[in-house]
Amino acid sequence: MYLKRKIDKYLLDWKNNPNKKPLIIKGARQIGKTESILKFANDNYNNVIYINFIEEPIYKGITEAGYSVDEIIKNISRIDPNKKFSNFKDTIIIFDEIQDFIDILTSLKFFKIDGRFDVICSGSMLGINYNKISSVSTGYKTDCEMNSLDFEEFLWAKGYSETVRDEFLNKMLNQNAFSELELKIYFDLFLDFSILGGMPEIVKSYIQNKTFEGTLENQKQIVEDYRQDIHKYAEGVDKTRLINLYNHIPVQLAQENKKFQFSKLNKNARYREYQGTVEWLEAAGMINVCYNLNSLSLPIKGNYKPNEFKIYLKDSGLLVSQLDDESQMDLRVNKNLGVYKGALYENIVAEAFVKSGLELYYYSNNNKTLELDFVLRSKDNIVPIEVKASTGTIKSINKVIDDNLYNEINYGIKLARKNIGFNGKVYTFPYFLAFILKDYLKIKK
């Protein structure tokens, strides 16, 4: 069973681009990179050369005599004579698990200049080591970040058509509420998605078996695999600190003040000691970092405090898997998403924003009297976002809208277990529409 992914179209557009460069697809482990790449390759090329540097480490020797294309394909053919390179225009070369052989990236410049072969590289847990080494091929490669499934892809897996996106967006733009039946169906689907997360094998198991059975064990195994990969691939950073920070994310999210506090890791811990660990985990595709803004003014980008942030897990299903046993039972059996208060809701929204291409910012003033969960921007305005786990008030949004100090804020958005609505100042949307908010802000006047 292959799950349709958004990257399918991206890969096809890349193939049809006459000026394409070798492509590097990055992302955390088990998000479906290899499966999507091989599906695309087998559907669009007659000759697929697939090399996995973990499964077949012998291929790490293909650059020993240099990085020229002729030398590399000659060495590949020596290792496996069945790999043919005769039909250049219909051949794609796939280098997979490049975190075990980052040096292969040096060859991408020569593959681009040569121009005979389409080349895709893929890897996980690359971390900051990728940034150090890949600069050799700057200008000769295209980078693509892949994530686990988002809610739209989950709907596709459940049999919904691509038109559902336009239907949702039109409702938002025209302020057309969902019927009670529609709202119940989509909230139920979104709750299942929030519990499962977007890891393809977990979603497949749920769809095929129509049950959550086995999904928790699989999620916990992925988390353990992440920890093992940190031990294996993290270089230039303290691995103990990496693991310690990663393990503390669910704990700190559960607190009222969700700003990540290094003193909670160790009473003597300081940001500068852990800076590299945050960068590594983010580059490895394991976390999303949301920075506190200096002020509520444009431009947003660059107007933030680099040492003050919230950290969310990249996949909310993995966050769910790290809750205590009682919360797990309540969540999966009774579908009580409130067991983790606002933390889970914020993580889910942050995940949706990042997967749609948005950067994460929030705002909290020095005395904590004004706090906004997220801050986005439309074409001309700053848009404050609050995520409500219950039917609580939205004092901070109302304050910044009414205060003349914030003349670049004209309205706010509340994401909640509510229908579409507008009270004159704040638009309300159900949580499950978070994945489409970027498109909404582009179009809304």
C-alpha positions as CSV (number, residue, x, y, z in Angstrom):
1,M,0.0,0.0,0.0
2,Y,1.5,3.3,-1.1
3,L,0.3,6.5,0.5
4,K,0.1,9.4,-1.9
5,R,2.4,12.2,-0.8
6,K,2.8,15.9,-1.7
7,I,6.4,15.2,-2.7
8,D,5.1,13.0,-5.6
9,K,4.3,16.2,-7.6
10,Y,7.4,17.9,-6.4
11,L,9.5,15.1,-7.8
12,L,7.7,15.1,-11.1
13,D,8.1,18.8,-11.5
14,W,11.8,18.4,-10.7
15,K,12.2,15.7,-13.4
16,N,10.5,17.9,-16.0
17,N,12.7,20.9,-15.3
18,P,15.3,21.1,-18.0
19,N,17.7,23.0,-15.7
20,K,17.3,20.7,-12.7
21,K,20.2,20.1,-10.3
22,P,20.9,17.0,-8.3
23,L,18.3,16.8,-5.6
24,I,18.9,16.2,-1.9
25,I,15.8,15.1,0.1
26,K,16.3,15.5,3.9
27,G,14.1,14.6,6.8
28,A,13.9,12.4,9.9
29,R,14.0,8.7,9.7
30,Q,10.8,6.7,8.8
31,I,8.9,9.6,7.2
32,G,8.7,7.8,3.8
33,K,11.6,9.3,1.9
34,T,12.9,6.1,0.3
35,E,9.5,4.8,-0.5
36,S,8.4,8.0,-2.3
37,I,11.7,8.3,-4.2
38,L,11.6,4.7,-5.4
39,K,8.0,4.9,-6.4
40,F,8.7,8.0,-8.4
41,A,11.9,6.5,-10.0
42,N,10.2,3.2,-11.0
43,D,7.2,5.1,-12.5
44,N,9.3,7.5,-14.5
45,Y,12.6,5.9,-15.5
46,N,13.4,2.6,-17.3
47,N,16.8,2.4,-15.5
48,V,17.0,2.9,-11.8
49,I,20.4,2.8,-10.0
50,Y,19.8,2.5,-6.3
51,I,22.6,2.6,-3.8
52,N,22.1,2.4,0.0
53,F,25.2,3.2,1.9
54,I,24.0,1.5,5.1
55,E,22.9,-1.8,3.5
56,E,25.9,-1.9,1.1
57,P,28.9,0.0,2.7
58,I,31.2,-1.3,-0.1
59,Y,29.9,1.5,-2.2
60,K,31.6,4.0,0.0
61,G,34.7,3.3,-2.1
62,I,33.3,4.6,-5.3
63,T,35.0,8.0,-4.8
64,E,38.4,6.8,-3.8
65,A,39.9,7.6,-7.2
66,G,38.1,11.0,-7.5
67,Y,34.7,12.5,-8.0
68,S,34.4,12.5,-11.8
69,V,31.2,11.0,-13.1
70,D,33.0,8.5,-15.3
71,E,35.1,7.3,-12.3
72,I,32.1,6.9,-10.1
73,I,29.9,5.0,-12.5
74,K,32.9,2.8,-13.5
75,N,33.4,1.9,-9.8
76,I,29.7,1.2,-9.3
77,S,29.7,-1.1,-12.3
78,R,32.7,-3.0,-11.0
79,I,30.9,-3.6,-7.7
80,D,27.7,-4.7,-9.5
81,P,27.9,-5.4,-13.2
82,N,24.1,-5.6,-13.4
83,K,23.9,-1.8,-12.8
84,K,23.9,-0.4,-16.4
85,F,24.5,3.2,-17.5
86,S,24.0,2.9,-21.2
87,N,20.7,4.7,-21.6
88,F,21.8,8.1,-20.1
89,K,18.6,10.0,-20.7
90,D,16.4,7.4,-19.0
91,T,18.6,6.7,-16.0
92,I,18.3,8.0,-12.5
93,I,20.9,7.4,-9.8
94,I,19.7,7.3,-6.2
95,F,22.2,7.6,-3.3
96,D,20.3,6.7,-0.1
97,E,21.3,6.9,3.6
98,I,23.9,9.5,2.8
99,Q,24.4,10.3,6.5
100,D,26.7,7.2,6.4
101,F,28.7,8.6,3.5
102,I,28.3,12.4,3.4
103,D,31.4,12.6,1.2
104,I,29.2,11.6,-1.8
105,L,27.8,15.1,-1.8
106,T,31.1,16.4,-3.2
107,S,30.3,14.5,-6.5
108,L,27.1,16.4,-7.1
109,K,28.9,19.4,-8.6
110,F,30.4,17.0,-11.2
111,F,27.1,15.2,-11.9
112,K,25.5,18.6,-12.5
113,I,28.2,19.8,-14.9
114,D,28.2,16.4,-16.7
115,G,24.5,16.5,-17.1
116,R,23.9,12.9,-18.3
117,F,22.1,11.5,-15.3
118,D,19.4,12.6,-12.9
119,V,20.6,12.2,-9.3
120,I,18.7,12.1,-6.0
121,C,20.3,11.8,-2.6
122,S,18.4,11.0,0.6
123,G,19.3,10.9,4.2
124,S,18.2,11.3,7.8
125,M,19.9,12.4,11.0
126,L,22.2,14.6,9.0
127,G,22.4,17.3,11.7
128,I,24.9,20.1,11.5
129,N,27.4,17.8,9.8
130,Y,25.4,18.1,6.6
131,N,25.7,21.9,6.7
132,K,29.5,21.7,7.1
133,I,30.1,19.3,4.2
134,S,27.4,20.1,1.7
135,S,28.8,23.6,1.1
136,V,31.2,21.9,-1.4
137,S,28.3,21.5,-3.8
138,T,26.6,24.9,-3.2
139,G,25.1,26.1,-6.4
140,Y,25.0,22.6,-7.9
141,K,22.3,21.0,-5.8
142,T,18.7,21.5,-4.8
143,D,17.6,20.8,-1.1
144,C,14.2,19.6,-0.3
145,E,12.9,19.1,3.3
146,M,10.4,16.2,3.6
147,N,8.2,15.7,6.7
148,S,5.9,13.0,7.9
149,L,2.3,13.1,6.6
150,D,0.3,16.2,7.3
151,F,-3.5,16.2,7.8
152,E,-4.2,16.7,4.1
153,E,-2.1,13.7,3.2
154,F,-3.9,11.8,6.0
155,L,-7.2,12.6,4.4
156,W,-5.9,11.3,1.1
157,A,-4.9,8.1,2.8
158,K,-8.5,7.8,4.1
159,G,-9.9,8.2,0.6
160,Y,-10.7,11.9,0.4
161,S,-9.9,13.6,-2.9
162,E,-7.6,16.6,-3.5
163,T,-10.6,18.9,-3.8
164,V,-11.0,18.8,0.0
165,R,-8.3,21.5,0.3
166,D,-10.2,23.9,-1.9
167,E,-13.5,23.1,-0.1
168,F,-11.9,24.0,3.3
169,L,-10.2,27.2,1.9
170,N,-13.5,28.4,0.4
171,K,-15.3,27.9,3.7
172,M,-12.6,29.9,5.5
173,L,-12.6,32.8,3.0
174,N,-16.4,33.0,2.8
175,Q,-17.0,32.3,6.5
176,N,-19.2,29.4,5.7
177,A,-19.6,27.1,8.7
178,F,-19.4,23.4,8.6
179,S,-22.5,21.4,9.2
180,E,-22.7,19.6,12.5
181,L,-22.1,16.3,10.8
182,E,-19.1,17.6,8.8
183,L,-17.6,19.1,11.9
184,K,-17.9,15.8,13.9
185,I,-16.4,13.8,11.0
186,Y,-13.4,16.1,10.6
187,F,-12.7,16.5,14.3
188,D,-12.8,12.7,14.7
189,L,-10.4,12.2,11.8
190,F,-8.1,15.0,13.1
191,L,-8.1,13.4,16.6
192,D,-7.1,10.1,15.1
193,F,-4.4,11.8,13.1
194,S,-3.1,13.7,16.2
195,I,-2.8,10.4,18.1
196,L,-1.1,8.6,15.3
197,G,1.1,11.3,13.9
198,G,2.2,11.2,10.3
199,M,4.7,8.3,10.2
200,P,3.6,6.4,7.0
201,E,4.0,2.8,8.4
202,I,1.9,3.7,11.5
203,V,-0.8,5.4,9.3
204,K,-0.9,2.4,7.0
205,S,-1.3,0.0,9.9
206,Y,-4.2,2.1,11.3
207,I,-5.9,2.2,7.9
208,Q,-5.5,-1.4,7.1
209,N,-6.4,-2.7,10.6
210,K,-8.9,0.0,11.4
211,T,-7.5,0.1,15.0
212,F,-4.8,1.8,17.0
213,E,-3.5,-1.7,18.0
214,G,0.3,-1.8,17.7
215,T,0.7,1.8,16.9
216,L,2.0,2.9,20.3
217,E,4.7,0.2,20.3
218,N,5.8,1.3,16.8
219,Q,5.9,5.0,17.9
220,K,8.0,4.2,20.9
221,Q,10.4,2.2,18.8
222,I,10.8,5.1,16.5
223,V,11.7,7.4,19.4
224,E,14.2,4.8,20.7
225,D,15.7,4.6,17.2
226,Y,16.1,8.4,17.2
227,R,18.0,8.2,20.5
228,Q,20.2,5.4,19.0
229,D,20.8,7.5,15.9
230,I,21.9,10.4,18.0
231,H,24.6,8.2,19.6
232,K,25.7,7.0,16.2
233,Y,25.6,10.2,14.0
234,A,26.0,13.2,16.3
235,E,29.5,14.7,16.0
236,G,30.8,18.0,17.3
237,V,28.2,18.1,20.0
238,D,27.7,16.5,23.4
239,K,25.6,13.4,22.9
240,T,24.5,13.2,26.5
241,R,23.2,16.8,26.3
242,L,21.5,16.0,23.1
243,I,19.6,13.0,24.6
244,N,18.8,15.0,27.8
245,L,17.4,17.9,25.8
246,Y,15.3,15.6,23.5
247,N,13.9,13.7,26.5
248,H,12.9,16.9,28.3
249,I,10.8,18.4,25.5
250,P,7.5,16.6,26.5
251,V,8.1,17.5,30.1
252,Q,8.6,21.2,29.5
253,L,5.7,21.4,27.0
254,A,3.4,20.2,29.8
255,Q,4.2,23.2,31.9
256,E,2.3,26.5,31.9
257,N,5.4,28.4,30.8
258,K,6.3,26.6,27.6
259,K,9.5,28.6,26.9
260,F,12.3,26.0,27.0
261,Q,14.3,26.4,30.2
262,F,17.7,24.9,30.2
263,S,17.9,25.2,34.0
264,K,15.3,22.4,34.1
265,L,17.8,20.1,32.5
266,N,20.4,21.0,35.1
267,K,20.3,23.8,37.6
268,N,23.6,25.1,36.3
269,A,22.8,24.6,32.6
270,R,23.1,27.6,30.3
271,Y,21.8,28.3,26.7
272,R,25.3,28.7,25.3
273,E,26.2,25.1,26.5
274,Y,23.2,23.6,24.7
275,Q,23.0,25.9,21.6
276,G,24.7,23.3,19.4
277,T,22.3,20.6,20.5
278,V,19.2,22.6,19.6
279,E,20.7,23.3,16.1
280,W,21.6,19.7,15.6
281,L,18.1,18.3,16.5
282,E,16.5,20.9,14.3
283,A,18.8,20.1,11.4
284,A,18.2,16.4,11.9
285,G,14.4,16.9,11.5
286,M,13.5,15.9,15.0
287,I,12.2,19.2,16.5
288,N,10.6,22.5,15.5
289,V,11.9,25.7,17.2
290,C,9.5,28.6,17.8
291,Y,11.3,31.9,18.6
292,N,10.1,34.8,20.8
293,L,9.8,38.1,19.0
294,N,11.5,41.2,20.2
295,S,8.4,43.3,19.3
296,L,5.1,43.0,17.5
297,S,6.2,44.9,14.5
298,L,7.2,44.2,10.9
299,P,9.4,42.7,9.6
300,I,9.0,39.6,11.7
301,K,11.9,37.7,10.2
302,G,15.0,38.6,12.0
303,N,13.0,40.4,14.8
304,Y,13.4,37.6,17.4
305,K,15.5,36.6,20.4
306,P,17.8,33.7,19.3
307,N,18.2,32.4,22.8
308,E,14.5,32.5,23.8
309,F,12.3,29.8,22.3
310,K,9.8,27.0,22.6
311,I,10.6,23.5,21.3
312,Y,8.1,21.2,19.8
313,L,8.5,17.7,18.5
314,K,8.4,17.4,14.7
315,D,5.7,14.7,14.8
316,S,2.9,15.0,17.3
317,G,2.3,11.3,17.3
318,L,5.8,10.8,18.8
319,L,4.9,13.3,21.5
320,V,1.8,11.4,22.3
321,S,3.8,8.2,22.6
322,Q,5.9,9.7,25.4
323,L,3.0,10.6,27.7
324,D,2.5,8.6,30.9
325,D,0.5,5.3,30.7
326,E,-2.6,6.8,32.2
327,S,-2.7,9.6,29.7
328,Q,-2.1,7.2,26.9
329,M,-5.1,5.1,27.9
330,D,-7.3,8.1,28.3
331,L,-6.3,9.5,25.0
332,R,-6.5,6.3,22.9
333,V,-9.5,4.7,24.5
334,N,-11.6,7.7,25.5
335,K,-10.1,10.1,22.9
336,N,-9.6,12.7,25.5
337,L,-7.2,15.1,23.9
338,G,-7.3,17.4,26.9
339,V,-5.2,15.0,29.1
340,Y,-2.1,17.0,28.1
341,K,-3.8,20.4,28.3
342,G,-2.6,23.0,25.8
343,A,0.8,21.4,25.0
344,L,-0.5,18.8,22.6
345,Y,-2.7,21.3,20.8
346,E,0.2,23.8,20.3
347,N,2.5,21.0,19.1
348,I,-0.1,19.9,16.5
349,V,-0.5,23.4,15.3
350,A,3.2,24.1,15.2
351,E,3.7,20.9,13.2
352,A,1.0,21.9,10.7
353,F,2.5,25.4,10.3
354,V,6.0,24.0,9.6
355,K,4.7,21.4,7.2
356,S,2.9,24.1,5.2
357,G,6.1,26.2,4.9
358,L,5.6,28.7,7.7
359,E,8.3,29.8,10.2
360,L,7.4,29.7,13.9
361,Y,7.3,32.7,16.1
362,Y,5.5,33.6,19.3
363,Y,5.3,36.7,21.6
364,S,5.7,37.1,25.3
365,N,6.6,40.4,26.9
366,N,9.0,40.7,29.8
367,N,6.4,40.6,32.6
368,K,4.3,37.9,30.9
369,T,1.2,40.0,30.8
370,L,0.9,39.6,27.1
371,E,1.4,36.2,25.5
372,L,0.5,35.0,22.0
373,D,1.0,31.3,21.1
374,F,2.0,32.1,17.5
375,V,2.6,35.2,15.4
376,L,2.2,35.0,11.6
377,R,2.0,37.6,8.9
378,S,-0.2,38.3,6.0
379,K,0.8,40.4,3.1
380,D,0.5,43.7,5.0
381,N,-0.2,42.7,8.6
382,I,0.9,40.9,11.7
383,V,-1.6,38.1,12.6
384,P,-1.6,36.9,16.3
385,I,-2.7,33.3,16.7
386,E,-4.0,31.6,19.9
387,V,-4.6,27.9,20.3
388,K,-7.3,27.1,22.8
389,A,-7.5,23.6,24.4
390,S,-10.8,24.7,26.0
391,T,-13.3,27.5,25.6
392,G,-11.1,29.9,27.5
393,T,-10.8,33.6,26.7
394,I,-8.3,35.2,24.3
395,K,-7.3,38.3,26.3
396,S,-3.9,38.8,24.7
397,I,-5.4,38.9,21.1
398,N,-8.1,41.3,22.1
399,K,-5.6,43.5,23.8
400,V,-3.2,43.8,20.9
401,I,-6.1,44.4,18.5
402,D,-7.6,47.2,20.7
403,D,-4.2,48.8,21.6
404,N,-3.1,51.6,19.2
405,L,0.5,50.6,19.9
406,Y,0.0,47.7,17.5
407,N,-1.2,49.4,14.4
408,E,0.0,46.5,12.2
409,I,-2.5,44.1,13.8
410,N,-6.1,44.4,12.5
411,Y,-7.4,41.0,13.5
412,G,-6.5,37.8,15.2
413,I,-7.2,34.0,14.7
414,K,-8.3,31.5,17.3
415,L,-7.8,27.8,16.6
416,A,-10.1,25.7,18.8
417,R,-12.6,22.9,18.9
418,K,-15.1,25.3,17.3
419,N,-16.8,26.0,14.0
420,I,-15.8,28.8,11.6
421,G,-16.8,32.2,13.0
422,F,-15.9,35.8,13.3
423,N,-16.8,38.2,16.2
424,G,-15.7,41.4,14.5
425,K,-12.1,41.1,15.7
426,V,-11.1,37.5,15.8
427,Y,-11.6,34.7,13.3
428,T,-12.3,31.3,14.8
429,F,-11.3,28.1,12.9
430,P,-11.3,24.5,13.9
431,Y,-7.8,23.0,14.7
432,F,-7.9,20.8,11.6
433,L,-7.7,23.9,9.3
434,A,-4.2,24.9,10.6
435,F,-2.5,23.2,7.6
436,I,-4.2,25.6,5.2
437,L,-3.7,28.8,7.2
438,K,-0.8,29.9,5.0
439,D,-2.9,29.8,1.9
440,Y,-5.7,31.7,3.7
441,L,-3.4,34.5,4.8
442,K,-2.1,34.9,1.2
443,I,-5.6,35.3,-0.3
444,K,-7.4,37.1,2.5
445,K,-7.8,40.8,1.9
